[in-house]
Amino acid sequence: MKSLTFVMLFVLFIAGCREAEVVGPPELKLGRDQCAHCGMIISDERFAAAMIVKTDRGNRALVFDDIGDMVAYPRDHPEQTIIHRYVKDFDSSEWVKADQANFVRVLDMHTPMGSGLIAYASQDAAAAKQGSHLRFEQLATFENHPSTAPAE
């Protein structure tokens, strides 16, 4: 009987150690979370981004201090299977799916890693901002450097 009890407790312990399945954008802990690409502490959520990646232990959230870092991350980690990408709306700081966001590249905008990229949920809000207007698909050619802009 003791063996059966031990086995059942062990199974419950192992099941409890499994990471919780990530569904949707993560909760961002400003001043505590580190960027998955550059390691900087995330301190300004207006420029934050996230991606959900598939791992052998379930889905995992990665957070970034700059949209440009989220764009660059897959180039350095081609083994990662990306499930979803999110960006923060510049005005409301609400999460928006990256493929539905409207991006603006503002060269004189000081972003954490110098990308100059900001995102908006609203196309009208993005259109009101001066800069290069981009869709998510156009960011694939982006290099995280202020002098490099993707073709519009």
Disulfide bonds with the S-S distance in Angstrom:
none
